[in-house]
């Protein structure tokens, strides 16, 4: 069945880079997504990557995709305290558009 | 603000009861998704409606049901509530015109079953 796995916690210092890793199962996923959830709020789309890409850069965010290993990562450069949140990796349900989420990685940024 | 609204924000009820959660999608979005977020299960897809019709089902219990009305708002009905149903319930909407499908999430309804 579908399963998306992420490490649960990451703690970094302000100004450092953060790397959040994810493994997914469905090799037919056309798009893979990173969502961010701030305390007490809903989820918002942070970035996404099309499956025929290896890398996507969007300002401080870099997404790397290794299709062979079904591994996705999100790098946040110059991490700020405002980046403290839960980050979810997601793939689409086979033959559909609903999302399968990982359990989320809680990023804690200390000053 | 995502443009997706959910009511109520909080709901406290007792075991065995029935509740209805409401979602209004973003203007123009035809698809509505319901997700449940709990500490032990994480964020799980429950059900999707597209323009009034059920499109996909996830891990939705038989005690739960949903519908999407002609004005595209959706309701999630939870019955015979158990303690384990306590969770945050999110609604999301999307246009769903291509394989790239950004979903916009509402702020959620926090359900507490006592």
Interface residues (C-beta under 8 A of the other chain):
Chain A: X30 X31 X35 X41 X42 X43 X44 X45 X48 X50 X88 X92 X93 X96 X97 X98 X99 X100 X101 X102 X103 X104
Chain B: X2 X4 X31 X33 X35 X42 X43 X44 X45 X48 X55 X56 X58 X90 X92 X94 X96 X99 X100 X101 X102 X103 X104 X105 X106 X107 X108
